[in-house]
């Protein structure tokens, strides 16, 4: 067991709240495992830790997926969230609070926060028009699109126009820029430099409500609008602390020490979230840490691409501690990392089975064989003994520095410096040879004592990363029931008289070639199935809210012929059409330039929404709308062979 000394203070760390559109993959696991390791480390070293994770459950995408499954949005998210909680339980994630944005505690406080920002004069009502990505719940300008698609996820966007409330983000541009210039606020520096350049280009006011769907927190001053995702999602970090109505925990833990997020949402956490806090006159979080992505086959793991790795499958096959070790040891914080089964298996075999597992097994076996299973006292140290002791006592201070900088891979390397040194120590001392000479009994006892001490220290240092492995080590070393403290890792003279007990190997040795072949075949099938499912979901009809027949009867659909088509100057996505409908011609704009060449559309029969109110797009008037079929990958023209002007019923 472990024991904490008096608290060094509070430490509040958060993960993003994950979007429960489907079950999570190993990329999400990577972020949460890092946060868990840091929370365990801080608890062990004496802090009062609050570790929060959760789910972001509102938005159009959730509503659409629920409708496709024939359930309510709440029923849909309840099922997915239960799976996420099961995953975190399987991963032995030690969170203190799991927030759901559908929880009453969050809902009422988000509405109170909206009112506070409104009273400050930082919210106003307007009309939003722009390109909208439903999966990312994000609006984009024409210039931000990449090949006409969302710059974050690469999927098609839709033109959206609706009444909305806006947050005066532009008001806080200078203050946010000054905050970002603090090198300690946003890390790594690559993320900070990106955000500084983003803010310098100018901040537009932020749309914070939607009126085209109702799955969300109602705007307190408007029953026909719901609060848009980022005001709803980002505020979870303070609503769970009781802000604004129950300040006890808020006053204790805020500001957060670390918001740990993926690099794709750094912008929201380092620009938008601080501006919201400024509006509320609240302190800034101390640090925002943006980690990189896990890549596979040259691209980011993505549920929409189907190229995801299932962490539950890996845990059942290799154990949770082995997976945690690989994720934390292999990748450098802030940088993208390439996932391969071969690298994972080699880490498990060489580091865990050969280095650590073999060290414990050999040591316990020799203490049982040469000392009756009792850890002997140490005698006089020679230079080799002193070098092992020096190495052992150097690890905890180095590990603390690396952990505080989120360099998990280097912290684990610190531990493995000692693991490798202890294995080398056995080869140098050759205790099996000393056991043959009765005059070297004291030297043998010192050797085995020192190995037990090194393993005791290793077992403490491993607690933040692999606590179950640590417990199994301590059981074999006879430390069961002992009060293990972090400070004990700074001392080399703790063991004397413990009864060791040889147990099962910590990690089984793997036949890498055989295992790699089997694993690749299984995951290939899993990914093929995931890709098939993702493609089907992308092609599924995304139903909008039901309308009455009288509403549909207001729409006047007519057959027309495209007489002329050309690109709109300065707009990569827009095409401008002259369409003949009976005896008249109209100008209609459509955002389909990446799917069609203008000349190939001339002469085509089309379906036109003829009574749509004209609107200006990029300075050009559009007098109606053409009907296209969106397959999820491309647009196809909906045509008719009827005469121009014919009604479509």
N, C-alpha and C positions, 0 to 999 in steps of 0.2 A: 504494500500500500504506500501511498505518497502522503506527505505532510507539508502543508504550507506554513511559512512563518507569517508574521504580521504583514498585512497588505502593503504593497509599495504604491498603491493608488489604483485608479480604475483604468480599464482598457476596453474600449468599445470598437469592435471590428464587425464589418458587414460584408456580405456578398451581394451581388445584384439579386433582385427578386425575379425568378425565372418565369418565362411566359409558358403556361401549361397547354400549349397547342397539341403536344404529344409528349411521349416519354423522353427523358433526358438522355444524352449520350456522354461519352468519355470527356468531351471538351468541357461540358458543364461540371463534370466530376473534378476535373483538373483545378478549376477555380475554387470549388468548395473544399477540396482536400488541402489546398494551400491555406485557406482561412482557418480550417480546423487545426492544422499544424501550428499556426501562429497562436490561436486561442489556447491550445494545450501548453505551448511553450510559456506563454505569459502566466497562465494559472500556476504552472509548476514553479516558475521563478518568483511567484509571490504577488501577482496582481489580482485585483477583483475584476474579472473578465465578463464582458457581455458580448456574446457572439450571436449575430442575427442573420437569418436567411429567410426565404419565403417565396411566394408566388404572386405574380402580377396578372390578375384574372379578368380584367375588363377589356373591352375593345371589339371592333367589328369582326376581326378574324375569329375570335372565340364564338361570337354569336353565329357566324356562318357555319363553323364546324359543328356546333350544337344542332343547328337546323338540319345539316346533312345527315346527322346521326338520329334525328327524330327525338331529341331530348331538349330540355331547357338548358340555357347556358350554365345555370348553377349546377344542375345534374352533371353536365359535361365536365366542368372544372373540378367538381368533387371527386370524380373518378380519377382524373389525371393526377390531381394533387395527392390522392392516396398513394398512387404509384411512386410519386417523387419522395414522399415521406418514407415509403418502404425502402427506396434506394438509399436514402441518407441513413436509415437504420442499418441496412446491410453494410454500408461504408463506415459505420460507427462514427458518424459525424456528431460532434458534441455541442450542437447549437443550444443556446439558451432561450431563444424565441424564434418561432416560425410564424411570420406574418402572412396573412392572406388579405388581399385588398378588398375582398368581399366581406370581411369581418366588420361587425357594427362599430367596434372601437376605432377602426380606421376610417370608415365611411363618415361618421359624424365629425371627426377631426379634420378630414380633408375639406369638408364643407365649411368648417370654422376657419380654416386657413384661407380658403377662397374669399370668405367675407373680410378677413383681415387685410388681404392684399387689395381687395376692392375698395375698402375704406381708406387705404393708403393712396388711392388714386392710380394704382398700377394695373387695373383691369378695365377694359372698355369693350364695347360691342361693335362688331363690324361685319364684313363679309369676306370669307376666304375663298380664293380661287387658286388652284395650283394642282400640281401632279402629286398624287397620293399613292403610297405603297401600303397596301393593307397588311401584309405579313410583318412589316417593320413598324407599322403605325406611325409613319413619318410623311411629312409633306416635303416636296423638293421643288426648287425652281428649275426652269428649262436648262439653265447653264450647269446645274449640279447633276443632271442626269448623265449616265454613261451609256452611250448607244441607245438612248431613249428609255433606259431602264433605271431602276433604283441603284444608286451608287453603293449601297451597303450590301444588298442581297442579290442584285443582278436580275431581279424579276421585273415583269412589266408593271408599269404604273398606270393609274387611271386619272382622268381629269375630274376634279371635285370642286364643287361650288356650293357653299352653304353659309347661312348666318352663323357667326361664331363669336366667342369672347376671346380677347387677346391679352396677353401679359406684356407689359412695357419692358421687354428685354433690352431694347436699345438704350433705355434710360441708364442701365447699369454697365454699359460697355466699358467705360474708362476704369471703373472700379474692378471689374472682372479682369481686365488686362493687367492692372497693377497686381492683383492677386496671383495671376499666372506668372508674373515676372519673379516671384519668390521661388527659387529653385527647389525648395523643400515641400511645396504644396502638391505638385503633380509630378509623378515619376512613372517611368524613366524619362530622361531628358528629351528623347525623341518624341514622346507624346506631348510634352510641354511645348516644344518648338512648334509642333503641328497646331496646337490650340492657340498659341500666340498669333500665328499667321492667320488662322481662321477668324479670330476676333478682330484683328487689324483690318480685315476686309469689310467690316461693318456687320453689326447684328441687327436682324429684322425682329420686329415684335413677334411673339410666339403665340400661335393658335392653341388655346387650352380648353376648347370645348367642341362638341359635335352635336348636330341636330338631326342628322340623317339616320341615326339608330339610337336605341335606348338602353343598351347593355353597358351600364356604367353608373357612376355616382351622380345623382341629379345635381345640376347647378342650383344652389339654394335660392337664387333670385329669378330662376327661369325654369318652369316645369317641363319645357319642351327641349331642353338641352342637357347633355351629360358632360361631366368633366373629362377632358381628354387625357390620354394615357400618362404623359410625363408629369403633370401636376399631381395626378393620382398616384403614380408609381414612386416618384422620387421622395415624396413626403413620408413614405413609410418609415424612413430612418428616424423620424421624430414623433410620428403619431403613436408608435409602439412604446415610446418613452412617456406618453401621457400628454404631449403638447397638443393644444394649448391649455387644456382644462385641469390637468392633474400633474403638476410640475415636479413632484418628488423625484422620480427616476430621471426625468429630463435634466434637472439641475445636477444630478449625480453623475450622469454619463455623457452628457453633451458638452462640448463638441466631440463627435466621433474621432477616434484616433486614426482609423483607416477605413476608407471605402475601397474595397477590392473589386475591380470590374475588368471585363474584357475590353480590349482596345477599341472595339466597334462602338461602345457606348461611353467612351471617355468624354466625348463632347457634351453629353447630357449631364454628366457628373461634375465636370470641371468648369463648365460655362453656365448652363441653364440652372443647375441646382444652386450654385453660389449666388446667382442673381435673385433667385426666389428667397434664399435666406437673407439676403440684403434687404429685400422688400419687407421681410418680417422682422428686421432689426435683430437677427440672431447671429451668433458666432459661426465662423466657417469651420468645416471639418479640418482636422490637422493635416491629413494626407489623403490624396486620391492616387491609387496605384493601378496602373493599366497594364495587365498582363497580355502576352501574345496569344496567338492561336495555335492549336494543334492541327497540323496539316497532314493530309494523306493523299497520295497520288498527285502531289503538286498543288492541292487546293485545300481550302478550309473545310473542316468537317461541317456538314450541313444536313439537317433532316430533309430539306427539299431536294437535295442531290442524292440522298440515299447512301452517301459514303461515310456512314457513321460506325463507330465501334461501340459495342454494347458492354458497359462496365460490369454488369451483373454476370454475364457469361464468363468474363475473365476472372471475376472473384470466385465463382464456383469452381473454376478450373485450377486457379493458382493461389487463392487466398487474398483477403483484403489487404493485409500488410505488404505482400509482395507487389500488388498493384500500386499502393500508395508510395512505396519506396521508388518504384520506377518513375512515376509521374513527378515526384519531387526531386529525384536525383538526376534525371536525364536532361531536363530542360532548364534554360537560363531565364530567369524572370524578366519579363518585358519583351523578350524576343519570341518570334514564331519558332515552333519546333516540329520536326517531321516525325510522325508516329510510324514505326515499323515493328512488326512482330519479332523480327530477328533481334533487334536491339533490346527489346523488352525481355526476351528469353535469356539473352546473354547476361543482362543485368541480374536477373533472378538467379541464374546458375553460378556465375562467377562471384558476384558480390555477396549474395545472401547464402547460397548453399555452400560454396567452397570457402569463402573468406570468413564470414561470421559464423555460420552453422558449424563448420569444421573446427573453428577455434574453440567454441563452447564444448563441443563433443569431445575433443581431444583432452581439454583441460579437466573436465569432470571425470573422464575415464581414468586419467593419470592420478587424480586425487583419490579416487576410489581404490585404485590398484596399489598405490605406493603409500597412502596415508590413512587407509581404512575409511575413506569417504569423509574425513574431517579436514577442513581447511587449516593448514598448519600455520604457526606464527612465523614471522620473517626473522632471519638472522642478519648477518653482515652483508651489505650491498657492495658489489663490484661495479665497474664502469658500465657494464651492459645492463645491470639492474637499474642503475641510476638513469641511464638513457631511457629505459622503458617508463620509469616513474616520471621523468621530465616530460616525455611525450604525453603521458596520460593527463598530467596536470595542466598541459597547455591547451587542451581541447575545449573545455567549457568556456573560457574567455573568448577564444576565437569564434566558437559557435554562436555565442551571444551577439557578437558584432555582426556576423553574417545574417543571423535571423532578424535582427533589427533593421537590416537593409533588404529584407525579403529575398536574400540569396540562399534559397533552400538547398540548391544543389551544392553550394560551397559549404554550407553547414554540415551536410551529410558527408562530404569529402573530408571535413575535419575529423569526423568520427572514424571514417575508414582509414585515415592516417594511423590512428591508434590500432584499429583492427589488424592492418597489415604489419604494423610494428610488433604487435603481440605474436603474430604468426611467425615472423622472422626471429623473434626472441626465442621461441621454442626450438627453431632450427639451430640457433647459436648455442643455446644452453644444453641441448640434447639430454633432457631429464631421464630418458630411458637408459642412457649410459651412466649417468650419476647414480641411478638406482642400483647399479651393480656393485658400487663401491660404498661400503658402510661408512667410510670416513667422510663421504660427501653428503651425508644425510642432511646436515644443516643447510648446505647449498641447495640441495634438492627441495627442501621445505621452503626456502626463500623463493625459489623459482616458481613453485606451484602457488605459493601465497601471492606472489606478484601477478601471476596470470589471473587468479581469482579477483584480485583488486582491479585489474584492467577491465575484466568482464563486468564487474559490479558498476564501474564508472560508465562503461558502454551502455549497460542496461538503463541507466538513468538518462543518459544523453539521447537515447532512442525513444523515450516516452512521447515526445511531441509528434513523432513521425510514425511509429509502429508500437503502440502501447501494449498490444496483445503479445507481440514478440518479446517486449521488455518484461512483461509479467512471466512469460514462460522461461526466460533466462533466469530471472530472480528465483523462481521455483527450483530450478536445477542447481542454483548456487546456494540454496538453503536460506534465502532471504525472505521467505514467506512470513508474513506477520511483522516484518521489520518496517519501521517508519522511514520511508525513503524521501529525502529532501533534495532539492536542487543543489543546495550548498554542499551536499555530500559528494558531488562530482568534482569539487575543488580539493578534496582530501584523498590521500592514497593509503591511509592507515586506518581502515574501518573493519576489515575482516579478520576473524580469529575464532576458530572453533565451530564454524557453521558446518552443518551436515549436508553434503551435496548429494544429489540424486539424479542419476542419468535418466534422461527422458527421450522421447521421440525426437528425431532430427528437426531442427527449426524449419528448415526448408528442404524438400526432397530434391535430389539431383535430377536434372532433366536430360533426356536424350534430345538435344537441340534439333538435329536434322529431322528426326521422326516427329517431334512436337511441332516444328515449324510447318512441315507438310500438312499435318492434320489441321492445325490452326488456320492456315491459309485457305484450305478447302472449306472449312466450316464458315469462316468469315466471308468468303466469296459468295456462298449461298445466302448468308444473312444479308449482305449488302445488295444482292440482286433482288431479294424480296423487299428490302427497304426502298430500293429505287423504283420498283414496280408500284409499291404503295404510294410513294411520293408523286410519281407521274399520274397515277389515278386521281389523287387528291387535287393535283394541279388542273386536271381536265374536268373535274366535277363542276357542275353548275353551282355557282355561289348565289344562293337565293337571297333576295332582298325582302324586307318586311311585306306581308300581304297587303294588297290593296283591294278596294271594292270594285265591282264591275263598272260603277259610274265613273270611277277614277280612270280606268282603262279606256272607257268610251270617249274620254276627252281627247285621247291621242289620235291624231289624223295621220295615218301612214299612207304614203303614195308611192307609186312607181315612177322613177325618173331615169334619165339617160345622162351620163357624164359627157359633157361636150368639150370640156377643157380641164386639164389638171396641171398644176405646177407647184413647186416648193415655195414656201413663205420665206422671204429673205430674212436671215438672222435667226431662224427657228429650225433646228435640226429635225424636229419631229413632225412639224406641221406640213400638210398638203392643202392647197387651195383649189377647190373645184368650182366649175360652172356646171350646174345641173339643170336640165330641162325637165319641167314638171307640167305636162299639158301644154298650155300656151305661154307659159312664163319660164324665165331662167332665174336661178338663184345662185348666190355665192355661199358655199358651205366649206368650213374648215374642219379637218379631222387630223388627229395626232397619229398618223399611220405611215409616216414617211420611211421608217426603217423596214417596213414590210412590203412596200410596193414602189415601183418606179412610176412616175406620173404618166408617161406615155402608154404604159400597158393598161391603164384604167380608162382611157378615152374610148367612148362608145359603149361602155359597159352599162347594163341595166342595173339599177340599184333601188333599194328601199329607203325612203326618206321620211323622217319625222317632220311633217310639213307645217305643223302649227306650233313649233317650239319658238318661244320668244327670242328674237335676235339678241346676240351679245357680242361684245368686242373681245377678240383674242389677239394679242400682240399687235394691236392697232388696226386689225382687220375685222370687218363685221361678218359674222356667220349667221346665215338665215335658215337654220334648220340643222338636222343631224342625219348622217348616213348610218345605216345599220351594218355592223360587222359581227362576226362570230369570233370570240376570244377563246382559243384552245388552251391558253396557258403558256404556249410557246410562240404562237404567231396569231395574226389576225387574218380572217378570211372574209371576202366580200359576200354579203347576202344578196342574191340576185333574183330577178323575175323576168319572164318572157312577155308579160302583159304590156299593153300600150301605156305610154306616158300618161300620167295623171290618174291611172286606175287606183281605186282604193284597195288597201290591203286590210282584210278583215280577219 
